[in-house]
């Protein structure tokens, strides 16, 4: 990217690329991370995106990690402190990290937002997944089951949610690091009002499931138990976790069709097992 030499000159350090997301490219320097948003296009970009993510981080209680957000040659630049850790892996996950995530999401979801979960939006998603996965009998069966639970989800008060806490956005602390949280949730550009259960569903299907289904379930229950009304939240997960697996299969068919068959083979059984084995009361 042509903007990188300008950043290196400005900060007098060499930048190395990190794994980037769909919205921006990310680079690391000496104790800093640089998120570079391209000029404003169809998607939120440029300085708007950089400032939005900085504001979302601050709202989530992570303002101490934000250094600055500004425009440079029409690019939006978000500079944050570099967390001494690495992406989530099962081998590095610990009880301390699980407790950190539980406490963090409880604090995050205590931030109330206007409005309630939209019935029409849920209906649109079920219709969309039913159409995309029209040739999969098990998907059709699952969509039919989820239609029965709309009354349990629609009208739920919304809270501030990350909306994308998959493993690539969960960092775990290096063992030798001091004075930082055991885990850190990054990439806040998509954060907005939603059902907290949806956040936890994505965390489960995109992160905790890497621990194995049994341990993922136990970890999810541990997190939910920290909430003020755990059983109400827990029951909504009967809807959101299977729906999230359906979303993943829909995504592969529409965005990465070469991985669709493998995604179905992996995710469909997990979605069905979670729904069929679901117990209404938190263990």
C-alpha positions in Angstrom: 0.0 0.0 0.0 1.3 3.4 -1.0 0.3 4.9 2.4 2.7 2.7 4.3 5.9 4.7 3.5 4.2 7.8 4.7 3.3 6.2 8.0 6.8 4.8 8.4 8.2 8.2 7.9 5.7 9.8 10.3 6.4 7.4 13.1 10.0 6.6 12.3 9.5 2.9 12.5 9.2 0.0 10.1 5.7 -1.5 9.8 5.0 -5.2 9.2 1.7 -6.5 7.9 -0.7 -8.4 10.3 -3.7 -10.5 9.2 -6.2 -7.9 8.0 -10.0 -8.0 7.9 -12.4 -7.2 5.1 -12.6 -3.5 5.9 -9.0 -2.6 6.5 -5.3 -3.6 6.4 -3.5 -3.9 9.7 0.2 -3.3 10.4 2.4 -3.5 13.5 5.2 -1.2 14.6 7.1 -0.6 17.7 4.5 -1.1 20.4 1.7 0.1 18.1 -0.9 -1.3 15.7 -2.0 0.7 12.6 -5.4 -0.1 11.0 -5.6 1.5 7.6 -9.0 2.1 6.1 -9.1 2.9 2.4 -10.9 6.0 1.2 -14.6 6.1 1.6 -16.5 3.9 -0.9 -19.6 1.8 -0.7 -18.6 0.4 2.7 -17.8 2.7 5.6 -14.2 3.7 5.1 -11.6 6.4 5.4 -11.6 8.6 8.4 -15.2 7.8 9.2 -14.4 4.1 9.8 -11.2 4.9 11.8 -13.1 7.3 14.1 -16.1 4.9 14.4 -13.9 2.1 15.6 -12.1 4.4 18.0 -15.5 5.5 19.4 -16.7 1.9 19.7 -13.6 0.9 21.5 -14.0 3.7 24.0 -17.7 2.9 24.5 -16.7 -0.7 25.2 -14.3 0.4 27.9 -11.2 0.0 25.8 -10.4 3.6 25.3 -7.0 3.2 27.0 -5.8 1.2 23.9 -6.7 4.0 21.5 -3.8 6.3 20.6 -5.3 8.4 17.7 -7.5 8.3 14.7 -6.9 10.7 11.8 -6.9 11.1 8.0 -3.8 10.7 5.9 -3.9 11.0 2.1 -7.7 10.2 2.3 -7.0 7.0 4.2 -8.4 6.6 7.7 -5.7 5.7 10.2 -6.5 4.1 13.6 -3.5 3.8 15.9 -3.8 1.6 19.0 -1.4 0.2 21.5 -0.2 -3.2 20.7 -1.5 -5.9 23.0 1.2 -8.4 24.1 -0.6 -11.5 22.9 -1.7 -13.6 19.9 -4.9 -15.0 18.4 -7.0 -17.5 20.3 -5.8 -21.1 20.1 -7.2 -24.0 22.3 -3.7 -24.7 23.6 -3.2 -21.3 25.0 -6.7 -20.8 26.4 -7.0 -20.8 30.2 -9.5 -20.5 32.9 -8.2 -17.0 33.6 -8.9 -16.1 29.9 -12.4 -17.6 30.1 -13.1 -15.5 33.3 -11.8 -12.4 31.6 -14.1 -12.9 28.6 -17.0 -13.6 30.9 -16.5 -10.4 32.8 -15.8 -8.4 29.7 -19.0 -9.4 27.9 -21.1 -8.9 31.0 -19.8 -5.3 31.2 -20.2 -4.7 27.5 -23.8 -6.0 27.4 -24.7 -3.9 30.4 -24.6 -0.9 28.0 -28.3 -0.5 27.0 -29.2 0.5 23.5 -32.5 1.9 22.1 -35.0 -0.5 20.6 -35.6 -4.2 20.6 -34.6 -7.2 18.4 -36.6 -6.8 15.2 -39.1 -9.6 14.3 -38.9 -8.8 10.6 -35.1 -8.9 10.6 -35.2 -12.4 12.1 -37.9 -13.5 9.6 -35.8 -12.2 6.8 -32.8 -14.1 7.9 -34.7 -17.4 8.2 -36.2 -16.9 4.8 -32.8 -16.1 3.4 -31.0 -19.1 4.9 -34.0 -21.4 3.9 -33.6 -20.2 0.3 -29.8 -20.4 0.1 -29.8 -23.9 1.7 -32.9 -25.1 -0.1 -31.4 -28.4 -1.2 -30.3 -29.5 2.3 -33.1 -31.3 4.1 -31.5 -31.0 7.5 -31.1 -27.2 7.0 -34.8 -27.0 6.1 -35.7 -28.9 9.2 -33.6 -26.6 11.3 -35.0 -23.5 9.8 -38.5 -24.9 10.5 -37.6 -25.5 14.2 -36.2 -22.0 14.6 -39.4 -20.4 13.2 -41.1 -21.7 16.3 -38.9 -19.6 18.6 -39.4 -16.2 17.1 -41.6 -15.2 19.9 -38.8 -15.9 22.4 -36.3 -13.6 20.6 -38.3 -10.8 18.9 -38.8 -7.9 21.3 -35.6 -8.6 23.3 -34.1 -5.3 24.6 -30.9 -4.5 22.8 -27.5 -3.9 24.2 -24.1 -2.8 22.8 -22.6 -5.8 21.1 -19.3 -6.5 19.3 -21.2 -8.6 16.7 -18.1 -10.5 15.4 -16.2 -12.2 18.3 -14.7 -15.1 16.3 -11.3 -16.5 17.1 -9.4 -14.0 14.8 -10.8 -11.2 17.0 -9.9 -12.8 20.4 -6.4 -12.2 21.6 -4.8 -14.2 24.4 -2.0 -12.7 26.6 1.6 -13.9 26.3 2.5 -15.8 29.5 5.3 -13.3 30.4 3.2 -10.2 29.8 2.3 -8.2 32.9 -0.4 -5.6 33.6 -2.8 -6.4 30.8 -6.0 -8.4 30.6 -5.8 -12.2 30.0 -7.8 -11.8 26.8 -8.7 -8.8 24.6 -11.5 -8.5 22.0 -10.4 -6.5 19.0 -11.9 -5.2 15.7 -14.8 -3.0 16.7 -15.9 -1.6 13.4 -19.1 -3.7 13.3 -20.1 -3.1 16.9 -23.7 -1.9 17.4 -27.0 -2.6 19.1 -28.1 -6.3 19.1 -29.1 -9.2 21.3 -26.3 -10.1 23.7 -27.2 -13.8 23.0 -26.1 -13.2 19.4 -22.7 -12.1 20.5 -22.3 -15.2 22.7 -23.5 -17.4 19.9 -20.8 -16.1 17.5 -18.2 -16.4 20.3 -19.3 -20.1 20.7 -19.5 -21.1 17.1 -16.4 -19.1 16.0 -14.1 -19.4 19.0 -15.1 -21.7 21.8 -16.0 -24.6 19.5 -12.3 -24.9 18.8 -12.0 -26.4 22.3 -14.3 -29.3 21.3 -18.1 -29.3 21.6 -18.2 -30.5 25.2 -15.8 -28.0 26.5 -17.3 -25.2 24.4 -20.7 -25.9 26.0 -19.2 -25.8 29.5 -17.3 -22.6 28.7 -20.5 -21.0 27.3 -22.5 -22.0 30.4 -19.7 -20.5 32.6 -19.9 -17.2 30.8 -23.7 -17.1 30.8 -23.8 -17.8 34.6 -22.1 -14.4 35.2 -25.1 -12.4 33.7 -27.8 -10.8 35.9 -30.5 -13.0 34.3 -28.7 -16.0 33.1 -31.6 -18.4 32.4 -33.4 -15.9 30.1 -30.2 -15.3 28.2 -29.4 -19.0 28.0 -32.8 -19.9 26.5 -32.3 -17.4 23.6 -29.1 -19.3 22.7 -31.3 -22.3 21.6 -32.2 -20.0 18.7 -29.1 -18.0 18.1 -26.4 -20.8 18.0 -28.2 -22.9 15.3 -29.0 -19.7 13.4 -25.3 -18.7 13.5 -24.3 -22.1 12.1 -26.9 -21.6 9.3 -25.4 -18.2 8.6 -21.9 -19.7 8.3 -23.2 -22.3 5.8 -25.0 -19.5 3.9 -21.8 -17.5 3.8 -19.7 -20.3 2.3 -22.3 -21.0 -0.4 -22.5 -17.4 -1.4 -18.9 -16.1 -0.8 -16.6 -19.2 -0.8 -18.4 -22.0 -2.6 -15.3 -24.2 -2.8 -15.5 -24.6 1.0 -19.3 -25.1 1.2 -19.4 -28.9 1.4 -16.8 -29.0 4.1 -18.6 -26.3 6.0 -21.9 -28.2 5.9 -20.2 -31.4 7.0 -18.6 -29.7 10.0 -21.3 -27.2 11.0 -24.6 -29.0 10.3 -24.1 -31.8 12.9 -23.0 -29.3 15.5 -26.1 -27.1 14.9 -28.4 -30.1 15.1 -26.8 -31.5 18.2 -26.9 -28.2 20.0 -30.6 -27.7 19.3 -31.7 -31.3 20.0 -29.7 -31.6 23.2 -30.5 -28.2 24.5 -31.7 -28.1 28.1 -33.9 -25.1 29.1 -32.3 -24.6 32.5 -28.7 -23.5 32.8 -26.6 -26.4 34.3 
